[in-house]
Amino acid sequence: MKQPIIVPDQIMPKPMPWRNCECMKQPVDLAAKKGTLTWLTEIGETFEKGTVICEGEADKKTVEITAPCSGKLVEKVIDDECVFQAGDILGYIEN
């Protein structure tokens, strides 16, 4: 069964030790901001639920998008370096 990878409305930024400010303790509002996608997983690659499968750059912060379930990446809907926002389907996992 194919499961979509959907961008959440809000997501915490990736921790960066050299950038320890209050802004890094607030979630990035992807309903109001758009991001640029970078895939960390290739089609056909398998992973466990919660694995970081792609990252986004939004509001000058990096956000990590994790697998909603265990399985194999079977389709990328949004390509590397393309823009995404909350509610977008990034790709599909076969589980």
VENBELMO-V510913 format. One record per pair of residues at least 24 apart in sequence whose ideal C-beta (glycine too) atoms are under 6 Angstrom apart, sorted by the first residue. I is the first residue (numbers start at 0). GAP is how many residues later the second one is. D is the distance in Angstrom with one decimal. If there is no record, write none. Layout:
# VENBELMO-V510913
I&GAP&D + I&GAP&D
This chain:
# VENBELMO-V510913
1&90&4.5 + 1&92&5.8 + 2&66&5.2 + 2&90&4.7 + 2&92&5.8 + 3&85&4.6 + 3&88&5.8 + 4&85&4.5 + 4&86&4.9 + 5&83&5.7 + 6&77&5.5 + 6&79&5.3 + 6&81&4.8 + 8&77&4.6 + 10&52&4.7 + 12&48&3.9 + 12&50&5.8 + 13&48&4.3 + 13&50&5.2 + 27&30&5.2 + 27&31&5.4 + 27&33&5.5 + 27&35&5.4 + 29&55&5.9 + 29&56&4.1 + 30&55&4.3 + 32&25&4.9 + 32&26&4.8 + 33&49&5.1 + 33&51&4.8 + 34&49&5.4 + 36&41&5.5 + 36&45&5.7 + 36&47&5.2 + 37&42&5.8 + 38&41&5.5 + 40&32&5.1 + 42&30&5.4 + 44&28&5.5 + 45&26&4.7 + 68&24&6.0 + 68&26&5.0 + 70&24&3.5
